[in-house]
Amino acid sequence: MTAFIEALGERLLVCDGAMGTMLHAAGNSLDRALPELNLSQPDSVRTIHDSYVAAGVDIIFTNTFGAGRLRLAEHGCADDVAEINSAGVRLARQAANAADRTVFVGGSVAPAASASQRPQVTAAARVEAVAEQIAALAAAEVDLLAFETFGYLEELVEAVQVAAEITDLPIVAQATFTPDGHTLGGDTPYEVAAALSELKIVALGANCTVGPQRMHDIVKEMRRSTTLPISAQPNAGLPRRTVGKRFEYPLHHDYFVRYARRCIAAGATIVGGCCGTTPTHIRALTAAVQRSVGPAPVHPSVRPVPDNVADLLTGGGFVVGTEITPAARVADTSAEIATALRAPGIDLVLVSPPSSAGAHLSLASVALQLQQQVGVETIATFTTWDKTIMSLQADLLGAHALGTRRVLCETGNPTVVGDYPVADGHWDFDSVDLIEILAGLNVGKDCNGLGLATTTSFQIGARCNPGADDLDAEINRTRAKIAAGAQFLVTRPVYELEGFRRLVGGLGRQRVPILITLSALSGYSEAEYLAYEVPDVNIPPETLAELAAAGAFDREVGARIATYLVTYVVNHGPSLADGIVIVVDDDFGVAQQLLAAARG
């Protein structure tokens, strides 16, 4: 105990990376009790520990995240708490003792209840479960306790207080934050750090859910309200859902190291990784923390060229639209934006879901509001994530009855809210299946092929992604969407045009009207985040270099690059695309600038 506290006060400490996603990569389902593998597959767990020790870490965490009674009960292992935690410590200790230096063993403790259990679990039950696990970890002689991925501040405070009553072990308390900078309970990093600083802990920080760039922002805000050491363990960007309902992370270790250095400069004393990070990331962190990036050439500037305007979906021609994401708590915001944008002229508004896992307005309801209050044509997005076929079919029929006609079909992205992404989520079907359902409704058949009393008249759209890493696979999937009944396509945001040309060319005779989505990069920070942390986004190296070289003027450069792309697409008209969709974000002025360029 004393050795860890002394080390924490003397130097930077590097901890390990992901355990859960490493076990998942080895073939284990995220829906099972991964801590139980301490008993059934000890060699697999030990191998991961050994890999992190070989990577040069100072701390390894036990495979005991979720090894409390309540979580283990979901998998029939409630009576094995002591045995699972003891085995987890033993495996980590064996790996630590095999090193030629001091490696500390941290006992990993998760929130007592899973997301699905939380509404039914009392505070007393949580306290009992946490106390039982902490007692087991302390008895097995860990060097410290690490509370990880707590989305609710009151539960983290509660767990720390329980631990302080049971043991004198050093405590590291870590919350988890959504991309909007708040915990699931709505607390800011400043508020979390201020509350935790009053407790008996040796360090505080954040882990999971966000990637390196957002973690850097969290560390900076935490440092404003505490003098305690800060820990930072980001995810390896956002996960990509692969065939077979598996997940992988694309983040390159150079980017991971670059932002780890920035976290250190902002005040982090403990750095490591969470979901998706591997021994490769951690080895790079321990061996190559002194790196930098350099600048280079610029994009040309092209004068906007005017073009004719028509409604793509009802008569052919070139369309200019916008894409908006409704705010969770401000129902009128979307209508206000759409009204303001009517001046430069828009033909339609695409209403898209937020990337955060938090509550948000019904997209179909917002689309209807815009139609009725603003008089603008809309496209409502429907996703299949966490929906049954029957519930989504009911939503579609209800939306149609109220006046929704244009819909965009998406499978939906993994929602990262804890150490094991999407453990509580499910996909009964995907966007191709949703397109087939809509096509069936249009001929009076439900999802089971049974006749309906009426038919619908949906115009069916689908997403496609010219920035996909495997563009050939994306082209094949887009073909499948068209074959299923998609009548038009809308791309993901595009930051270069070569991938778009390849995708359109690959569709050949199957091509349907396609709208290209363009978005202005807010600066180098966003461009770097998209390039390294978000799967299937292609930011050209020259764009990154130009934005990096722009320094404080990178926002203006991002707007200029986007304006260039807009004018190029408009200039080439239907030979390239059938319309443009401009993403509207916080910088409303830039969106108006791009729309003006589109209109000439």
LUMPA-995080 format. One record per residue (C-alpha): residue in one letter; x, y, z. Coordinates in Angstrom, 3 decimals, m for minus. Each point is the difference from the previous one (the first is absolute). Example, Ala and Ser with C-alpha at 12.3 -4.5 7.8 and 13.67 -1.06 7.14 Angstrom:
2
{a, {12.300, m4.500, 7.800}} {s, {1.370, 3.440, m0.660}} 
This chain:
600
{m, {0.000, 0.000, 0.000}} {t, {2.720, 2.440, 0.998}} {a, {2.041, m0.898, m3.090}} {f, {m2.859, 0.899, m2.343}} {i, {m0.668, 3.332, 1.699}} {e, {3.718, 0.840, m0.121}} {a, {0.187, m0.917, m3.700}} {l, {m3.077, 2.105, m0.726}} {g, {1.611, 2.997, 1.618}} {e, {3.331, m0.432, m1.778}} {r, {m0.698, m0.782, m3.645}} {l, {m2.440, m0.552, m2.825}} {l, {m1.596, m3.451, 0.154}} {v, {m1.198, m1.926, m3.042}} {c, {m2.791, m2.509, 0.468}} {d, {m1.233, m2.707, m2.337}} {g, {m2.654, 0.120, m2.711}} {a, {m3.149, m1.953, m0.738}} {m, {m0.726, m3.347, 1.590}} {g, {m3.632, m0.521, m1.048}} {t, {0.462, 0.786, m3.675}} {m, {3.224, m2.026, m0.102}} {l, {m1.921, m3.011, 1.315}} {h, {m2.723, 0.794, m2.536}} {a, {2.611, 0.046, m2.786}} {a, {1.096, m3.445, 1.201}} {g, {m3.487, m1.323, m0.742}} {n, {m1.977, 0.623, 3.174}} {s, {m3.432, 1.590, m0.183}} {l, {m0.445, 3.335, 1.755}} {d, {m3.317, m1.309, 1.294}} {r, {1.640, m2.527, 2.290}} {a, {1.560, 0.548, 3.422}} {l, {3.555, 0.798, m1.057}} {p, {1.339, m0.035, 3.591}} {e, {m1.049, m3.666, 0.200}} {l, {2.751, m0.725, m2.535}} {n, {2.390, 0.359, 2.954}} {l, {m1.247, m3.490, 0.909}} {s, {m0.902, m1.597, m3.333}} {q, {2.710, 1.514, m2.252}} {p, {2.807, 1.174, 2.309}} {d, {2.661, m0.392, m2.688}} {s, {m1.804, 2.489, m2.283}} {v, {m0.209, 2.578, 2.776}} {r, {3.608, m0.549, 1.062}} {t, {1.201, 0.392, m3.599}} {i, {m1.598, 3.441, m0.234}} {h, {1.559, 1.057, 3.300}} {d, {3.382, m1.269, m1.197}} {s, {m0.338, 1.991, m3.230}} {y, {m0.592, 3.240, 1.877}} {v, {2.862, m0.665, 2.396}} {a, {2.259, m0.640, m2.990}} {a, {m1.205, 3.319, m1.460}} {g, {1.591, 1.768, 2.972}} {v, {m2.926, 1.007, 2.213}} {d, {0.208, 0.976, 3.654}} {i, {m3.537, m1.145, 0.912}} {i, {m2.172, m2.879, m1.164}} {f, {m3.659, m0.291, 0.945}} {t, {m1.626, m3.267, 0.967}} {n, {m2.623, m1.598, m2.230}} {t, {m2.664, 0.757, 2.574}} {f, {m2.004, 2.784, m1.622}} {g, {m3.569, m1.142, 0.590}} {a, {1.034, m2.635, 2.546}} {g, {m2.493, 1.127, 2.609}} {r, {m2.942, m2.113, 1.137}} {l, {m2.710, 1.903, m1.875}} {r, {1.709, m0.066, m3.387}} {l, {1.165, m3.585, 0.375}} {a, {m3.572, m1.014, 0.881}} {e, {m1.031, 0.830, m3.582}} {h, {2.239, m2.871, m1.084}} {g, {m0.697, m2.471, 2.802}} {c, {3.269, 0.683, 1.829}} {a, {m1.250, 1.935, 3.037}} {d, {1.440, m2.494, 2.478}} {d, {3.498, 0.152, m1.521}} {v, {0.896, 3.599, 0.904}} {a, {2.879, m0.848, 2.351}} {e, {1.415, m2.717, m2.242}} {i, {m0.141, 2.065, m3.207}} {n, {1.585, 3.071, 1.600}} {s, {2.681, m2.027, 1.751}} {a, {0.898, m1.751, m3.253}} {g, {0.087, 3.353, m1.799}} {v, {2.509, 1.384, 2.481}} {r, {2.079, m3.162, m0.106}} {l, {0.332, 0.100, m3.824}} {a, {0.941, 3.676, m0.014}} {r, {2.474, m0.496, 2.835}} {q, {1.714, m2.866, m1.833}} {a, {0.508, 2.229, m3.032}} {a, {1.211, 2.922, 2.139}} {n, {2.459, m2.166, 1.926}} {a, {1.492, m1.295, m3.239}} {a, {1.153, 3.510, m0.934}} {d, {3.503, 1.290, 0.648}} {r, {m1.404, 3.148, 1.615}} {t, {m2.823, 0.989, 2.340}} {v, {m3.423, m0.432, m1.568}} {f, {m2.972, 0.864, 2.193}} {v, {m3.235, m2.013, m0.039}} {g, {m3.214, 2.033, 0.093}} {g, {m3.289, m1.609, 0.933}} {s, {m2.565, 1.035, m2.620}} {v, {m3.471, 0.823, 1.336}} {a, {m2.974, 0.905, m2.208}} {p, {m3.299, 1.646, 0.954}} {a, {m1.874, m2.567, 2.096}} {a, {m2.932, m0.315, m2.420}} {s, {m0.015, m0.259, m3.783}} {a, {m1.942, 2.523, m2.076}} {s, {m2.972, m2.357, m0.268}} {q, {0.019, m0.778, 3.734}} {r, {0.459, 3.538, 1.268}} {p, {m3.666, 1.148, 0.115}} {q, {m0.956, m2.938, 2.236}} {v, {3.017, m0.054, 2.339}} {t, {m0.104, 1.881, 3.321}} {a, {2.888, 1.949, 1.485}} {a, {0.220, m2.545, 2.796}} {a, {0.380, m2.841, m2.494}} {r, {2.710, 1.911, m1.840}} {v, {1.920, 0.649, 3.206}} {e, {m0.182, m3.655, 0.984}} {a, {1.243, m1.184, m3.400}} {v, {2.887, 2.479, m0.117}} {a, {1.048, m0.824, 3.564}} {e, {0.082, m3.713, m0.746}} {q, {2.214, 0.438, m3.072}} {i, {2.361, 2.446, 1.691}} {a, {0.435, m2.377, 2.921}} {a, {0.899, m2.799, m2.437}} {l, {2.532, 2.160, m1.861}} {a, {1.567, 1.259, 3.222}} {a, {0.280, m3.538, 1.362}} {a, {1.800, m1.032, m3.193}} {e, {2.470, 2.869, 0.597}} {v, {m0.314, 2.427, m2.878}} {d, {2.223, 3.094, 0.160}} {l, {m2.822, 2.440, m0.665}} {l, {m3.700, 0.165, m0.871}} {a, {m1.107, 1.491, m3.321}} {f, {m3.625, 1.049, m0.345}} {e, {m0.666, 0.097, m3.734}} {t, {m2.683, 1.215, m2.413}} {f, {m2.405, 1.535, 2.487}} {g, {m2.637, 1.979, m1.882}} {y, {m1.752, 1.321, 3.097}} {l, {1.929, 2.117, 2.483}} {e, {m2.134, m0.989, 2.990}} {e, {0.820, m3.676, m0.602}} {l, {3.722, 0.714, m0.277}} {v, {m0.030, 2.024, 3.221}} {e, {m1.985, m2.782, 1.656}} {a, {2.472, m2.688, m1.122}} {v, {3.050, 2.011, 1.125}} {q, {m1.520, 0.572, 3.415}} {v, {m0.718, m3.719, 0.382}} {a, {3.575, m0.868, m0.972}} {a, {1.453, 2.514, 2.444}} {e, {m1.922, m1.637, 2.824}} {i, {1.223, m3.501, m0.893}} {t, {3.655, 0.476, m0.907}} {d, {2.933, 2.411, m0.003}} {l, {0.937, m0.891, m3.579}} {p, {0.726, 2.972, m2.316}} {i, {m3.065, 0.846, m2.077}} {v, {m0.074, 1.326, m3.573}} {a, {m3.523, 1.217, m0.875}} {q, {m0.925, 0.335, m3.677}} {a, {m3.218, 1.269, m1.541}} {t, {m1.038, m0.434, m3.624}} {f, {m1.225, 2.828, m2.220}} {t, {m2.051, 0.108, m3.181}} {p, {1.279, 1.940, m3.045}} {d, {m2.001, 3.052, 1.126}} {g, {2.259, 0.316, 3.061}} {h, {m2.422, m1.207, 2.678}} {t, {m0.422, m3.210, 1.944}} {l, {m3.152, m2.017, m0.577}} {g, {m1.306, 1.752, 3.100}} {g, {0.677, 3.428, m1.526}} {d, {3.096, 1.060, 1.992}} {t, {2.925, 1.829, m1.587}} {p, {3.649, m1.032, 0.484}} {y, {0.461, 3.081, 2.194}} {e, {m2.899, m1.042, 2.255}} {v, {1.180, m3.612, 0.186}} {a, {3.539, 0.983, 0.916}} {a, {m1.206, 2.483, 2.620}} {a, {m2.218, m2.625, 1.677}} {l, {2.589, m2.778, m0.061}} {s, {2.737, 2.254, 1.375}} {e, {m1.866, 0.072, 3.307}} {l, {0.293, m3.803, 0.371}} {k, {2.722, m2.344, 1.201}} {i, {1.624, m0.726, m3.373}} {v, {3.529, 0.312, m1.394}} {a, {m0.975, 0.800, m3.600}} {l, {m3.053, 0.713, m2.113}} {g, {m0.674, 0.016, m3.701}} {a, {m1.964, m1.378, m2.912}} {n, {m0.102, m3.081, m2.140}} {c, {m1.976, m1.565, m2.829}} {t, {m2.760, 1.254, m2.332}} {v, {2.001, 2.823, m1.631}} {g, {3.179, m0.123, m2.045}} {p, {3.334, 1.777, 0.521}} {q, {m1.041, 3.443, m1.225}} {r, {m3.075, 0.306, 2.213}} {m, {1.984, m1.457, 2.911}} {h, {2.505, 2.833, m0.355}} {d, {m2.836, 2.517, 0.447}} {i, {m1.222, m1.862, 3.089}} {v, {3.449, 0.010, 1.603}} {k, {0.344, 3.741, m0.586}} {e, {m3.334, 0.698, 1.664}} {m, {0.700, m2.316, 2.929}} {r, {3.332, 1.667, 0.659}} {r, {m1.831, 3.296, 0.603}} {s, {m1.693, m1.359, 3.119}} {t, {2.492, m2.377, 1.617}} {t, {3.637, m0.301, 1.044}} {l, {m0.179, m3.799, 0.203}} {p, {1.734, m2.199, m2.591}} {i, {m2.212, m0.581, m3.057}} {s, {m0.376, m3.221, m1.970}} {a, {m1.021, m0.206, m3.655}} {q, {m0.941, m3.219, m1.799}} {p, {m1.788, 0.734, m3.292}} {n, {m1.508, m2.456, m2.436}} {a, {1.623, m0.622, m3.365}} {g, {m2.531, 2.228, m1.756}} {l, {m3.407, m1.317, m1.001}} {p, {m0.674, m3.695, m0.657}} {r, {m0.944, m1.385, m3.384}} {r, {m2.639, m2.743, m0.077}} {t, {1.219, m2.809, m2.244}} {v, {m1.651, m3.011, m1.534}} {g, {m1.101, m2.416, 2.710}} {k, {m0.814, 2.766, 2.506}} {r, {3.634, 0.436, 1.000}} {f, {1.710, 3.304, 0.685}} {e, {3.371, 1.398, m0.918}} {y, {1.764, 3.326, 0.520}} {p, {2.043, 1.751, m2.709}} {l, {2.109, 2.420, 2.074}} {h, {3.676, 0.146, m0.953}} {h, {2.517, 0.009, 2.843}} {d, {1.790, 3.176, m1.205}} {y, {m3.169, 2.031, 0.516}} {f, {m0.640, m1.704, 3.328}} {v, {3.495, 0.934, 1.208}} {r, {m0.305, 3.570, m1.244}} {y, {m3.098, 0.622, 2.073}} {a, {1.394, m1.878, 2.983}} {r, {2.836, 2.535, m0.020}} {r, {m2.537, 2.812, m0.102}} {c, {m1.850, m1.537, 2.934}} {i, {3.283, m0.104, 1.906}} {a, {0.704, 3.622, m0.848}} {a, {m3.516, 0.883, 1.197}} {g, {0.642, m1.631, 3.365}} {a, {m0.436, m3.783, m0.253}} {t, {2.281, m2.076, 2.230}} {i, {m1.380, m3.430, m0.916}} {v, {m0.577, m0.786, m3.682}} {g, {m1.132, m3.150, m1.725}} {g, {m2.827, m1.289, m2.164}} {c, {m3.468, m1.467, 0.135}} {c, {m2.251, m1.701, m2.595}} {g, {1.773, m0.836, m3.236}} {t, {3.518, 0.850, 1.175}} {t, {2.514, m2.810, m0.331}} {p, {3.533, m0.809, 1.153}} {t, {1.146, 1.679, m3.233}} {h, {m1.564, 3.301, 1.081}} {i, {1.447, m0.313, 3.488}} {r, {3.454, m0.991, m1.231}} {a, {0.017, 3.099, m2.201}} {l, {m1.080, 2.063, 2.987}} {t, {2.800, m1.255, 2.237}} {a, {2.713, 0.173, m2.662}} {a, {m0.859, 2.922, m2.277}} {v, {m1.719, 2.804, 1.879}} {q, {2.184, 2.671, m1.624}} {r, {m1.580, 0.499, m3.415}} {s, {m1.390, 2.847, m2.064}} {v, {m1.700, 0.629, m3.317}} {g, {0.926, 2.411, m2.746}} {p, {m1.802, 2.151, m2.620}} {a, {m0.238, 0.282, m3.871}} {p, {m1.924, 1.061, m3.197}} {v, {m3.322, 1.771, m0.392}} {h, {m3.178, m0.464, m1.968}} {p, {m0.746, 2.260, m2.976}} {s, {m2.871, 2.467, 0.182}} {v, {m2.762, m0.266, m2.625}} {r, {m2.661, 2.599, m0.774}} {p, {m3.567, m1.278, 0.631}} {v, {m1.929, m0.888, m3.128}} {p, {m3.814, 0.383, m0.012}} {d, {m2.258, m2.832, m1.064}} {n, {m3.693, m0.603, m0.467}} {v, {m2.198, m1.192, 2.863}} {a, {m2.645, m2.704, m0.046}} {d, {m1.384, m2.577, 2.345}} {l, {1.983, m3.199, m0.442}} {l, {m2.558, m2.252, 1.583}} {t, {m3.033, 1.228, m1.947}} {g, {1.300, 1.158, m3.316}} {g, {3.709, m0.515, m0.527}} {g, {2.715, 2.648, m0.058}} {f, {2.478, 1.317, 2.527}} {v, {m1.029, 0.369, 3.654}} {v, {1.509, 1.970, 2.870}} {g, {m0.874, m1.252, 3.471}} {t, {1.200, 0.163, 3.576}} {e, {0.578, m2.632, 2.665}} {i, {m0.871, 0.892, 3.587}} {t, {0.178, m1.906, 3.280}} {p, {m2.765, 1.067, 2.409}} {a, {1.032, 1.184, 3.447}} {a, {m1.200, m2.257, 2.809}} {r, {m1.751, 2.631, 2.074}} {v, {m0.804, 2.840, m2.413}} {a, {m2.929, m1.014, m2.179}} {d, {m0.108, 3.218, m2.040}} {t, {3.688, 0.199, m0.899}} {s, {m0.305, m2.054, m3.187}} {a, {m2.936, 2.062, m1.239}} {e, {1.888, 3.218, 0.679}} {i, {3.012, m1.250, m1.948}} {a, {m2.091, m1.165, m2.944}} {t, {m1.883, 3.319, m0.075}} {a, {3.239, 1.995, m0.039}} {l, {1.402, m2.156, m2.790}} {r, {m3.008, 0.609, m2.217}} {a, {1.493, 3.371, m0.910}} {p, {3.040, m1.438, m1.856}} {g, {m2.355, m2.683, m1.285}} {i, {m0.240, m3.686, 0.852}} {d, {m2.089, m2.681, m1.648}} {l, {m0.088, m2.486, 2.864}} {v, {1.196, m0.702, 3.527}} {l, {1.419, m3.361, 1.093}} {v, {m0.647, m0.649, 3.699}} {s, {2.725, m2.265, 1.425}} {p, {0.551, m1.689, 3.383}} {p, {2.642, 1.254, 2.443}} {s, {3.164, m2.023, 0.572}} {s, {m0.439, 0.099, 3.783}} {a, {m1.817, m2.769, 1.865}} {g, {m2.092, 2.541, 1.919}} {a, {m3.679, 0.808, m0.416}} {h, {m1.033, 1.872, m3.138}} {l, {m3.122, 1.111, m1.809}} {s, {m1.870, m2.314, m2.354}} {l, {1.477, 0.639, m3.442}} {a, {m3.319, m0.667, m1.734}} {s, {m1.705, 2.519, 2.295}} {v, {2.622, 2.663, m0.740}} {a, {m0.338, m0.650, m3.743}} {l, {m3.768, 0.413, 0.216}} {q, {0.404, 3.183, 2.030}} {l, {2.231, 1.466, m2.700}} {q, {m2.467, m0.931, m2.728}} {q, {m2.926, 1.548, 1.831}} {q, {1.601, 3.104, 1.540}} {v, {2.642, 0.912, m2.580}} {g, {m1.461, m1.535, m3.129}} {v, {3.240, m1.706, m1.008}} {e, {0.313, m3.499, m1.452}} {t, {1.630, m2.416, 2.454}} {i, {1.631, m3.400, 0.238}} {a, {m0.328, m1.801, 3.338}} {t, {2.684, m2.498, 1.019}} {f, {m1.055, m3.370, 1.412}} {t, {2.609, m2.278, 1.606}} {t, {m0.278, m3.673, 0.891}} {w, {2.241, 0.131, 3.067}} {d, {m1.735, m1.311, 3.123}} {k, {m3.345, m0.350, m1.814}} {t, {m2.092, m3.070, m0.630}} {i, {m1.477, m0.418, m3.451}} {m, {m3.529, 0.334, 1.333}} {s, {0.662, 3.195, 1.996}} {l, {1.759, 1.711, m2.896}} {q, {m2.718, m1.058, m2.426}} {a, {m2.550, 1.571, 2.353}} {d, {2.073, 3.212, 0.116}} {l, {0.130, 0.099, m3.803}} {l, {m3.731, m0.527, m0.442}} {g, {m0.733, 2.678, 2.609}} {a, {2.395, 2.466, m1.653}} {h, {m1.577, m0.662, m3.388}} {a, {m3.475, 0.630, 1.412}} {l, {1.196, 3.405, 1.245}} {g, {1.540, 0.979, m3.323}} {t, {3.578, m1.301, m0.139}} {r, {0.917, m1.150, m3.497}} {r, {3.772, 0.177, m0.444}} {v, {2.091, m2.225, 2.257}} {l, {3.694, m0.823, 0.202}} {c, {0.884, m3.488, 1.228}} {e, {3.001, m0.584, 2.257}} {t, {1.180, m2.953, 2.059}} {g, {1.330, 2.300, 2.728}} {n, {3.377, 0.195, 1.704}} {p, {1.254, m1.756, 3.147}} {t, {m0.767, 2.118, 3.040}} {v, {2.962, 0.057, 2.362}} {v, {m1.151, 0.517, 3.575}} {g, {2.299, m2.265, 1.973}} {d, {2.996, m2.289, m0.023}} {y, {m1.799, m2.574, m2.136}} {p, {m1.556, 1.851, m2.960}} {v, {m3.543, m0.961, m1.037}} {a, {m0.214, m2.835, 2.523}} {d, {m3.601, 1.105, 0.607}} {g, {m0.789, 0.902, m3.638}} {h, {m1.256, m2.174, m2.794}} {w, {m0.732, m0.053, m3.713}} {d, {m2.835, m2.310, m1.009}} {f, {0.366, 1.271, m3.557}} {d, {1.981, 2.541, m1.980}} {s, {m0.592, 2.790, m2.499}} {v, {m0.393, m2.393, m2.941}} {d, {m2.750, m1.814, 1.890}} {l, {m1.614, 3.350, 0.852}} {i, {m0.013, 0.970, m3.676}} {e, {m1.723, m3.295, m0.837}} {i, {m2.607, 0.661, 2.712}} {l, {m0.739, 3.448, m1.443}} {a, {m0.224, m1.391, m3.516}} {g, {m2.482, m2.568, 1.313}} {l, {m2.106, 2.649, 1.729}} {n, {m0.146, 1.889, m3.287}} {v, {m1.749, m2.992, m1.602}} {g, {m2.232, m0.701, 2.971}} {k, {2.001, m2.772, 1.699}} {d, {1.298, 0.007, 3.579}} {c, {3.385, m1.341, 1.109}} {n, {m1.380, m3.559, 0.025}} {g, {m1.524, 0.292, m3.458}} {l, {m3.544, 0.298, 1.328}} {g, {m2.412, 2.332, m1.758}} {l, {m0.752, 3.463, 1.414}} {a, {m3.245, 1.941, m0.312}} {t, {1.856, 2.744, m1.878}} {t, {3.285, 0.733, m1.745}} {t, {2.631, 2.598, 0.846}} {s, {1.773, 2.385, m2.348}} {f, {3.456, 0.290, 1.527}} {q, {2.900, 1.322, m2.039}} {i, {2.792, m2.259, 1.255}} {g, {3.531, 1.254, 0.496}} {a, {3.196, m1.661, 1.187}} {r, {3.393, 1.115, 1.233}} {c, {3.226, m0.774, m1.821}} {n, {3.541, 0.820, 1.042}} {p, {2.633, 0.973, m2.593}} {g, {2.522, 0.247, 2.857}} {a, {m0.244, m3.684, 0.938}} {d, {3.321, m1.750, 0.537}} {d, {m1.219, m2.934, m2.108}} {l, {m1.675, 1.891, m2.818}} {d, {m0.653, m3.111, m2.086}} {a, {m2.005, m1.491, 2.872}} {e, {m1.856, 3.315, 0.385}} {i, {m0.891, 0.007, m3.692}} {n, {m1.355, m3.542, 0.274}} {r, {m2.040, 0.914, 3.054}} {t, {m1.370, 3.088, m1.734}} {r, {m1.033, m2.184, m2.929}} {a, {m1.820, m2.255, 2.455}} {k, {m1.873, 3.027, 1.372}} {i, {m1.076, 1.029, m3.477}} {a, {m1.064, m3.561, m0.820}} {a, {m2.049, m0.058, 3.218}} {g, {m1.928, 3.092, m1.104}} {a, {2.046, 3.143, 0.751}} {q, {m1.097, 2.771, m2.360}} {f, {2.636, 2.580, 0.864}} {l, {3.330, 0.179, 1.868}} {v, {1.530, 2.496, 2.407}} {t, {3.709, m0.254, 0.753}} {r, {1.713, 0.339, 3.313}} {p, {1.945, 3.298, 0.218}} {v, {2.636, 0.068, m2.743}} {y, {3.333, 1.792, 0.330}} {e, {1.509, m1.051, m3.322}} {l, {m1.599, m0.989, m3.309}} {e, {2.023, m2.932, m1.312}} {g, {m1.764, m2.538, 2.219}} {f, {m3.365, 1.469, m1.042}} {r, {0.868, m0.364, m3.689}} {r, {1.041, m3.607, 0.558}} {l, {m3.214, m0.801, 1.850}} {v, {m2.225, 1.568, m2.658}} {g, {1.960, m1.731, m2.752}} {g, {m0.272, m3.319, 1.818}} {l, {m3.795, 0.201, 0.061}} {g, {m0.120, 0.090, m3.792}} {r, {m3.493, m0.537, m1.364}} {q, {m1.352, m0.450, 3.513}} {r, {0.599, 3.643, 0.796}} {v, {m2.942, 1.883, 1.477}} {p, {m0.109, 3.753, 0.837}} {i, {2.778, 0.745, 2.481}} {l, {0.529, 2.983, 2.290}} {i, {3.543, 0.731, 1.157}} {t, {0.315, 1.231, 3.587}} {l, {2.616, 2.683, 0.649}} {s, {1.086, 1.434, 3.347}} {a, {2.486, 2.723, 0.884}} {l, {2.736, m1.158, 2.345}} {s, {0.128, 2.287, 3.037}} {g, {3.783, m0.200, 0.064}} {y, {2.963, m2.303, 0.374}} {s, {m1.284, m1.500, 3.241}} {e, {m3.211, m1.292, m1.569}} {a, {1.769, m1.173, m3.150}} {e, {2.535, m1.953, 2.043}} {y, {m2.763, m1.480, 2.159}} {l, {m1.951, m1.192, m3.045}} {a, {3.097, m1.311, m1.755}} {y, {1.288, m2.040, 2.917}} {e, {m2.877, m0.766, 2.348}} {v, {m3.090, m0.436, m2.171}} {p, {m0.128, m3.101, m2.195}} {d, {m0.607, 0.303, m3.741}} {v, {0.710, 3.724, m0.333}} {n, {2.610, 1.049, m2.551}} {i, {1.712, 3.331, 0.671}} {p, {2.698, 0.590, m2.659}} {p, {3.534, 0.462, 1.369}} {e, {0.283, 3.339, m1.796}} {t, {m3.127, 1.226, 1.782}} {l, {1.460, m0.955, 3.373}} {a, {3.284, 1.678, m0.882}} {e, {m1.669, 3.188, m1.192}} {l, {m2.140, 0.281, 3.104}} {a, {2.983, m0.692, 2.255}} {a, {1.974, 2.734, m1.755}} {a, {m2.880, 2.485, 0.349}} {g, {0.354, 0.238, 3.782}} {a, {m2.561, 2.369, 1.466}} {f, {m1.572, 0.458, m3.452}} {d, {m0.831, m3.682, m0.492}} {r, {m3.767, 0.620, 0.258}} {e, {0.143, 2.403, m2.947}} {v, {2.081, m2.493, m1.973}} {g, {m2.514, m2.764, 0.756}} {a, {m2.806, 2.187, m1.338}} {r, {1.999, 0.813, m3.122}} {i, {0.718, m3.672, m0.722}} {a, {m3.690, m0.844, 0.378}} {t, {m0.966, 2.919, m2.259}} {y, {2.384, m1.336, m2.626}} {l, {m1.657, m3.420, 0.148}} {v, {m3.482, 1.524, m0.182}} {t, {0.787, 2.111, m3.032}} {y, {1.741, m2.897, m1.723}} {v, {m3.030, m2.256, 0.450}} {v, {m2.412, 2.726, m1.128}} {n, {2.176, 0.746, m3.016}} {h, {m0.069, m3.626, m1.129}} {g, {m3.685, m0.395, 0.803}} {p, {m1.865, m3.247, m0.770}} {s, {3.071, m1.520, m1.668}} {l, {1.436, m0.330, 3.497}} {a, {m2.933, 0.146, 2.435}} {d, {m3.707, 0.802, m0.023}} {g, {0.191, 2.393, 2.908}} {i, {1.848, 1.254, 3.057}} {v, {m0.843, m0.313, 3.688}} {i, {1.759, 2.540, 2.235}} {v, {0.520, m1.038, 3.633}} {v, {m1.148, 2.687, 2.432}} {d, {1.898, m0.014, 3.289}} {d, {0.892, 2.545, 2.655}} {d, {1.609, 2.342, m2.536}} {f, {m3.219, 1.159, m1.620}} {g, {1.777, 2.700, m1.993}} {v, {2.168, m2.517, m1.843}} {a, {m3.081, m2.009, m1.001}} {q, {m1.531, 3.148, m1.459}} {q, {3.264, 0.692, m1.835}} {l, {m0.034, m3.484, m1.552}} {l, {m3.656, 0.329, m0.981}} {a, {0.730, 3.334, m1.621}} {a, {2.802, m1.667, m1.961}} {a, {m2.373, m2.770, m1.045}} {r, {m2.520, 2.561, m1.208}} {g, {2.565, 2.242, m1.641}} 
